[in-house]
Each structure stands twice: as C-alpha cells, then as structure tokens.
C-alpha cells in the first residue's frame, strides 16, 4: 500500500442560480484536478447553485435543478476515478440542509449536512437552512428516482460520518469559522483576541483527528473583508498544528451576483504548514491547486504520547463509510521523481493591495454578465 497522496482544491467563480454554468465550472475543476494526478477534489460551499441564492433557497425548483446538475456530474465519466466533495442544498424529511455530497465513480458515498450555520454579519443561513444537530449520528436518505437509477440503491447515509479508504480516512467540515462563524467574527471585531480562546469551541476537526481522520476537507463561501486572510490562515494553521493532518480549504471567488466579493485563496496545509495556496484575487473562473503529501508524515506528527492518550480515551467515534478506492498507489511510491510537496511561505497582500485588487475584481465580476450579454457600459 502506498503512502504518497495527491489532493486538489479550488476557487470557483460561481453565480447564483446559474446551474448550467456552475456545473460546467465544477466539471472543469474536476478534470484539472485529475490532470494534476489528484485522487481527491474539493469544491466551494453550495457550488452547484451558487452561495448567494438568498430566498431562492426557499423555492422547491432550486432543489430539483441541483439534483439534475448533480446527476449530470455523476454521469460524466471524465469525473470518474477521483473522490469528489461537492456542495449542494438538500431537503431531508422536509428540512432544508446545506450539504456536502461525497461521490465516487457515479455513486454517492455520503451526504454530510452542515452542523453550524453562519448567522451573523452578512450571513443569514438560518433563514434558509437548519443545522444538523446530532454530532456523529446519521439517517438514511431516500434518494430521488433519477439518482436511484445511478446509485443502484434507494438510500444513502445522511449525517455526520467519515469516509474510510484502504490507505486513509477523510472527514468533512464546512466553513473555516468555529462554531463555523462566531469565533472569526469575534476575532475580526477584536484582533487581539487570545489565540488559545480561538479553539475553545467544540470543533469537528478535533474529534475527527482524535478518531483517526487524516484528511479534512473544508468548503467555504467566505467573503472578503480587510485583513481577513490573516485570520483564516491562523485558524487553519493552528488546527493542523495542534492535531496534525491534511487540511484542504476551498472557497468561492467572485461576487456571485450579490453585493459581496468572495476572495478565493484555496489552500492545502499539512501539520500546520502551507504546501499550496491559490490566488486571493483573480479574474479566472476556475483555479485548481494540488499537492502531493506523505501520509506517514501525518502519522509521525501524531505520535506524541499525550495525543495518543486523548485519542484512546475519546468517546467521539465516527461511523466509517467504507470504499475500496485508494488515494495512494505503489507505483507512485516507487517513482523516484515524485515526492511530497515542500512547505511554502503563505502569501499576503498589503492592506492597500487588498483594497485595490478587491475593488477592481468586484467591478469586473459584477459587470461581466452584462458585457457578455452585449450590454455596453458607460
């Protein structure tokens, strides 16, 4: 069994209710991830419908069209042979959830609903969704007929579970703030907030890490505010520095047809260090970054006695969805030209650069649909 794994995450310029365009960009990102040799691809939050759908999320048609687009992705064989983490809103037993769907070769392995919702500042997720209130519990979700035909089954696991492959274990959390929003808001309002307090909430990645999850995906719809990237990086770096592990962060990039600008900056971190970082401001619709990581580095990092005692004592046990798909291979391990991606220094813009770049990118993005439709701007 190999131990070198290549993973990918992305920035996508998704638009609210642009189902066709969003799906095209998702498929393009999957294909680019495969070209980079990745066996896991992570995308932004609610990427199929776009994050800024607002009260369209209260309309039944939106959920139908999202399933139609997911069906298209599942049927596309160019999206096979890679584990996919895709953002989509789903109704379960007449309750709306903000979900991640973990897919492989045309079938759904897990639907993971968001557990902590953003409901402060510019966010009103509680208006449109309900948080999943049962950590480490799950239901059986009754699939739509069109998906049942592809799945070869009528039900799939819906809830807080993890994916177990022969070589590693993968968990999901949504949005970088914890509880997935409140702490970052506190830090932005009070930049001197002590870093120890930042991690006092009962964060999902802590329990997953103690339960042996080595790869954690984080899909976000995080908008730009001045100097926010510093805080975002601190949160993720501390999470992986404390727990060890591989952390993939994906974000939307662009204005989504809304008043906000989402500033991308997809990242891959290992054991507290950055190994890949995407652009914060860009005019590209699809940007994919990848990294090759040695799973043994994670296991060695977690070998401290104190960590082992906490892991053995922890009662937070996750149900594991089993798959035969492997992220690593013996052939890659034997290739002397391949090795782990080296750590890099995180890239930050100055405050003046952030203001200039955000303004320009927002104005371009908000005018793009008009220009593309033939409207002349004066």
C-alpha positions as CSV (number, residue, x, y, z in Angstrom):
1,X,0.0,0.0,0.0
2,X,1.4,3.4,-1.0
3,X,1.6,6.5,1.2
4,X,2.0,9.4,-1.2
5,X,-1.3,11.0,-2.0
6,X,-2.1,13.9,-4.4
7,X,-5.1,16.0,-3.5
8,X,-6.7,19.1,-5.0
9,X,-8.9,22.0,-4.0
10,X,-10.1,25.0,-5.9
11,X,-11.5,28.6,-6.3
12,X,-14.6,28.7,-8.5
13,X,-16.4,31.8,-9.8
14,X,-19.9,30.5,-9.3
15,X,-23.1,32.5,-9.9
16,X,-26.4,32.4,-8.0
17,X,-28.8,30.0,-9.9
18,X,-26.5,29.7,-12.9
19,X,-27.0,25.9,-12.8
20,X,-25.6,25.2,-16.2
21,X,-22.5,27.5,-15.9
22,X,-21.8,26.4,-12.3
23,X,-21.9,22.7,-13.3
24,X,-19.6,23.4,-16.3
25,X,-17.0,25.0,-14.0
26,X,-17.3,22.2,-11.5
27,X,-16.6,19.6,-14.2
28,X,-13.7,21.7,-15.5
29,X,-12.2,21.8,-12.0
30,X,-12.5,18.0,-11.6
31,X,-10.8,17.5,-15.0
32,X,-8.0,19.9,-14.0
33,X,-7.6,18.0,-10.6
34,X,-7.3,14.7,-12.5
35,X,-4.7,16.2,-14.9
36,X,-2.7,17.1,-11.8
37,X,-2.8,13.5,-10.7
38,X,-5.2,14.2,-7.7
39,X,-7.4,11.4,-6.3
40,X,-9.5,13.8,-4.1
41,X,-11.1,17.1,-5.3
42,X,-12.8,19.6,-3.0
43,X,-15.1,22.5,-4.2
44,X,-16.7,25.5,-2.5
45,X,-19.8,25.7,-0.4
46,X,-23.1,25.3,-2.3
47,X,-21.2,25.3,-5.6
48,X,-23.9,23.8,-7.7
49,X,-26.5,26.6,-7.1
50,X,-24.0,29.3,-6.0
51,X,-23.7,30.5,-2.5
52,X,-25.7,33.8,-2.8
53,X,-29.0,32.4,-3.9
54,X,-30.7,34.2,-0.9
55,X,-34.5,33.4,-0.9
56,X,-34.3,31.3,-4.0
57,X,-33.2,28.7,-1.4
58,X,-36.8,28.7,-0.3
59,X,-38.0,27.6,-3.7
60,X,-38.6,23.9,-4.5
61,X,-37.4,24.3,-8.1
62,X,-33.9,25.1,-6.9
63,X,-33.5,21.7,-5.2
64,X,-34.8,19.9,-8.3
65,X,-32.4,21.7,-10.6
66,X,-29.5,21.0,-8.2
67,X,-30.2,17.3,-8.3
68,X,-30.4,17.5,-12.1
69,X,-26.9,19.1,-12.2
70,X,-25.5,16.5,-9.7
71,X,-26.9,13.8,-11.9
72,X,-25.0,15.3,-14.9
73,X,-21.8,15.2,-12.9
74,X,-22.4,11.6,-11.7
75,X,-23.0,10.5,-15.3
76,X,-19.9,12.2,-16.7
77,X,-17.2,9.6,-17.0
78,X,-14.5,12.2,-17.2
79,X,-15.3,12.8,-13.5
80,X,-14.6,9.1,-12.6
81,X,-11.5,7.7,-10.7
82,X,-11.4,10.6,-8.3
83,X,-13.2,11.2,-5.0
84,X,-15.4,14.3,-5.2
85,X,-16.6,16.6,-2.4
86,X,-19.4,18.7,-3.9
87,X,-21.5,21.4,-2.3
88,X,-25.3,21.3,-2.8
89,X,-28.5,22.2,-0.8
90,X,-30.7,19.2,0.0
91,X,-34.1,18.6,1.6
92,X,-34.3,15.7,4.0
93,X,-37.6,14.8,5.6
94,X,-39.0,18.3,4.7
95,X,-36.0,20.1,6.3
96,X,-33.5,22.1,4.2
97,X,-29.8,21.5,4.8
98,X,-26.6,23.0,3.4
99,X,-24.7,19.8,2.4
100,X,-21.6,18.2,1.0
101,X,-22.0,15.2,-1.2
102,X,-19.1,12.8,-1.3
103,X,-19.1,10.9,-4.7
104,X,-17.1,8.3,-6.5
105,X,-17.5,6.9,-10.0
106,X,-21.1,7.9,-10.4
107,X,-22.3,7.0,-7.0
108,X,-22.9,8.9,-3.7
109,X,-21.0,7.6,-0.7
110,X,-22.2,10.1,1.9
111,X,-24.3,13.3,2.3
112,X,-22.9,15.4,5.1
113,X,-25.1,18.3,6.3
114,X,-23.6,21.5,7.8
115,X,-23.7,21.4,11.6
116,X,-23.0,25.1,12.4
117,X,-24.6,27.8,10.3
118,X,-23.4,31.3,9.6
119,X,-25.9,33.8,11.0
120,X,-24.1,36.9,11.8
121,X,-22.7,39.9,9.9
122,X,-23.5,39.4,6.2
123,X,-24.8,35.9,6.7
124,X,-28.4,34.7,7.1
125,X,-28.1,30.9,6.7
126,X,-30.6,30.2,9.5
127,X,-33.2,31.9,7.3
128,X,-32.7,29.2,4.6
129,X,-31.3,26.1,6.3
130,X,-31.4,24.1,9.5
131,X,-28.2,22.9,11.1
132,X,-27.7,19.2,11.6
133,X,-28.0,18.9,15.4
134,X,-26.7,15.4,16.0
135,X,-22.9,15.0,16.0
136,X,-21.7,11.6,14.9
137,X,-25.2,10.4,14.1
138,X,-26.8,9.7,10.7
139,X,-30.1,8.8,8.9
140,X,-30.8,7.0,5.7
141,X,-31.7,9.5,3.0
142,X,-34.2,8.5,0.3
143,X,-32.7,9.4,-3.0
144,X,-34.6,11.0,-5.9
145,X,-35.7,8.5,-8.5
146,X,-33.2,9.8,-11.1
147,X,-30.3,9.2,-8.7
148,X,-31.6,5.8,-7.6
149,X,-31.0,4.5,-11.1
150,X,-27.4,5.6,-11.0
151,X,-26.9,4.5,-7.4
152,X,-28.4,1.1,-7.8
153,X,-30.0,1.7,-4.4
154,X,-32.8,3.8,-2.9
155,X,-31.0,5.1,0.2
156,X,-27.6,6.6,1.2
157,X,-26.1,7.7,4.5
158,X,-27.1,11.2,5.5
159,X,-25.3,12.7,8.6
160,X,-22.1,13.2,10.4
161,X,-19.8,10.3,9.2
162,X,-16.4,9.9,7.6
163,X,-15.0,8.1,4.5
164,X,-12.6,5.2,5.1
165,X,-10.3,4.1,2.2
166,X,-7.8,1.3,2.4
167,X,-5.0,3.9,2.9
168,X,-6.5,6.8,4.9
169,X,-9.7,8.3,6.4
170,X,-11.4,11.5,5.2
171,X,-13.7,13.9,7.1
172,X,-15.7,17.0,6.2
173,X,-16.3,20.3,7.9
174,X,-17.9,23.3,6.3
175,X,-16.7,26.9,6.7
176,X,-13.5,27.8,8.4
177,X,-15.0,29.6,11.4
178,X,-15.9,27.9,14.6
179,X,-18.5,27.4,15.6
180,X,-18.3,27.8,11.9
181,X,-18.7,31.6,12.1
182,X,-18.9,33.1,15.5
183,X,-15.2,32.9,16.5
184,X,-13.9,34.6,13.4
185,X,-16.4,37.4,13.9
186,X,-15.1,37.8,17.4
187,X,-11.5,37.9,16.1
188,X,-12.3,40.5,13.4
189,X,-14.0,42.8,15.9
190,X,-11.2,42.2,18.4
191,X,-7.9,41.4,16.6
192,X,-6.1,41.0,20.0
193,X,-8.3,38.0,21.0
194,X,-6.0,35.4,22.5
195,X,-5.2,32.5,20.2
196,X,-6.0,30.0,22.9
197,X,-9.5,31.2,23.1
198,X,-9.9,30.7,19.4
199,X,-10.1,27.0,19.8
200,X,-12.2,26.6,22.9
201,X,-15.4,25.7,20.9
202,X,-16.0,22.1,20.3
203,X,-14.7,21.9,16.8
204,X,-15.5,18.9,14.5
205,X,-11.9,18.6,13.3
206,X,-10.7,18.0,16.8
207,X,-12.9,14.9,17.3
208,X,-12.2,13.7,13.8
209,X,-8.5,13.9,14.2
210,X,-8.6,12.0,17.5
211,X,-10.7,9.4,15.8
212,X,-8.0,8.8,13.2
213,X,-9.2,11.0,10.4
214,X,-6.1,12.1,8.4
215,X,-7.6,14.3,5.7
216,X,-10.2,17.0,6.4
217,X,-11.9,19.0,3.7
218,X,-13.3,22.5,4.4
219,X,-15.6,24.1,1.8
220,X,-16.5,27.7,2.3
221,X,-18.4,30.7,0.9
222,X,-16.2,33.2,2.7
223,X,-16.4,36.8,1.6
224,X,-13.6,39.4,1.6
225,X,-13.1,41.8,4.5
226,X,-9.8,43.7,5.0
227,X,-7.1,41.5,6.5
228,X,-9.4,38.5,6.8
229,X,-7.0,36.2,5.1
230,X,-4.6,36.5,8.1
231,X,-7.3,35.3,10.4
232,X,-8.4,32.5,8.1
233,X,-4.8,31.2,7.8
234,X,-4.3,31.4,11.5
235,X,-7.4,29.3,12.2
236,X,-6.4,26.5,9.8
237,X,-2.7,26.5,10.6
238,X,-3.4,26.2,14.3
239,X,-6.0,23.4,13.7
240,X,-3.5,21.3,11.8
241,X,-0.5,22.3,14.0
242,X,-2.4,21.1,17.1
243,X,-4.0,18.0,15.6
244,X,-1.7,17.1,12.7
245,X,-3.3,16.1,9.4
246,X,-4.0,17.3,5.9
247,X,-6.5,20.2,5.5
248,X,-8.0,21.2,2.2
249,X,-9.8,24.6,2.0
250,X,-11.9,25.6,-0.9
251,X,-13.7,28.9,-1.4
252,X,-15.8,30.8,-3.9
253,X,-14.2,33.6,-5.9
254,X,-16.1,36.5,-7.4
255,X,-19.2,38.4,-6.5
256,X,-21.9,35.7,-7.2
257,X,-24.3,38.4,-8.4
258,X,-24.5,39.7,-4.9
259,X,-23.1,42.7,-3.0
260,X,-20.2,40.7,-1.5
261,X,-16.9,39.7,-3.0
262,X,-15.6,36.1,-2.2
263,X,-11.9,36.2,-2.2
264,X,-10.9,32.6,-3.0
265,X,-7.4,31.7,-1.7
266,X,-7.9,27.9,-1.7
267,X,-5.2,26.2,0.4
268,X,-3.7,22.9,1.3
269,X,-2.0,22.5,4.7
270,X,-0.1,19.7,6.4
271,X,0.8,19.6,10.1
272,X,0.5,23.4,10.4
273,X,2.4,24.3,7.3
274,X,1.1,25.5,3.9
275,X,2.0,23.4,0.9
276,X,-0.2,25.0,-1.7
277,X,-2.1,28.3,-1.9
278,X,-4.4,29.7,-4.6
279,X,-4.8,33.4,-5.6
280,X,-6.9,35.7,-3.4
281,X,-8.0,38.0,-6.2
282,X,-8.3,36.7,-9.8
283,X,-10.4,37.0,-12.9
284,X,-10.1,33.3,-13.6
285,X,-13.4,31.4,-13.4
286,X,-11.6,28.1,-12.4
287,X,-8.4,27.8,-10.4
288,X,-7.3,24.4,-9.1
289,X,-4.3,23.8,-6.8
290,X,-2.9,20.5,-5.8
291,X,-0.2,19.0,-3.6
292,X,1.4,15.6,-3.0
293,X,1.6,14.6,0.6
294,X,3.2,11.7,2.5
295,X,0.6,10.1,4.9
296,X,3.5,8.9,7.0
297,X,4.3,12.5,7.9
298,X,0.9,12.9,9.4
299,X,1.2,9.6,11.4
300,X,4.6,10.5,12.7
301,X,3.4,14.0,13.7
302,X,0.6,12.5,15.7
303,X,2.8,10.0,17.6
304,X,3.1,12.1,20.8
305,X,2.1,10.2,23.9
306,X,-0.3,12.9,25.2
307,X,-2.1,12.8,21.9
308,X,-2.3,9.0,21.9
309,X,-3.8,9.0,25.4
310,X,-6.5,11.5,24.4
311,X,-7.3,9.6,21.2
312,X,-7.6,6.3,23.1
313,X,-9.8,7.9,25.7
314,X,-12.0,9.9,23.3
315,X,-15.7,8.7,23.1
316,X,-16.2,10.6,19.8
317,X,-16.5,7.7,17.4
318,X,-17.5,8.3,13.8
319,X,-19.3,5.8,11.6
320,X,-17.0,5.0,8.7
321,X,-18.3,4.7,5.1
322,X,-16.1,2.0,3.5
323,X,-14.7,2.2,0.0
324,X,-12.1,0.2,-1.9
325,X,-10.9,3.3,-3.7
326,X,-7.3,4.2,-2.7
327,X,-5.8,7.7,-2.8
328,X,-2.2,6.3,-3.0
329,X,-0.5,3.7,-5.1
330,X,2.6,1.6,-5.0
331,X,3.6,2.8,-8.5
332,X,3.8,6.5,-7.3
333,X,5.8,5.5,-4.2
334,X,8.4,3.7,-6.5
335,X,8.7,6.8,-8.8
336,X,11.9,8.4,-7.6
337,X,10.9,11.6,-9.4
338,X,7.9,12.0,-7.1
339,X,8.0,13.3,-3.6
340,X,6.0,15.4,-1.1
341,X,5.3,19.0,-1.9
342,X,7.6,21.2,0.1
343,X,6.2,23.8,2.6
344,X,5.8,27.3,1.2
345,X,5.6,30.7,2.9
346,X,1.9,31.9,2.9
347,X,1.3,34.9,0.6
348,X,-0.3,38.0,1.9
349,X,-1.3,41.2,0.2
350,X,-0.8,44.6,2.0
351,X,-4.0,46.4,3.1
352,X,-3.5,48.8,0.2
353,X,-3.2,46.0,-2.3
354,X,-6.3,44.2,-0.9
355,X,-8.4,47.4,-1.3
356,X,-7.2,48.0,-4.9
357,X,-7.5,44.4,-6.1
358,X,-10.8,43.7,-4.4
359,X,-12.4,46.8,-5.9
360,X,-11.1,46.0,-9.4
361,X,-12.1,42.3,-9.3
362,X,-15.6,43.2,-7.9
363,X,-16.3,45.8,-10.6
364,X,-15.1,43.4,-13.3
365,X,-17.1,40.5,-12.0
366,X,-20.4,42.4,-11.4
367,X,-20.2,43.8,-14.9
368,X,-19.2,40.6,-16.7
369,X,-22.7,39.2,-17.2
370,X,-23.8,42.5,-18.7
371,X,-20.8,42.7,-21.1
372,X,-21.1,39.0,-22.0
373,X,-24.8,39.6,-22.9
374,X,-23.8,42.5,-25.2
375,X,-24.7,45.4,-22.9
376,X,-22.5,48.5,-23.4
377,X,-21.2,50.0,-20.1
378,X,-20.5,53.8,-20.0
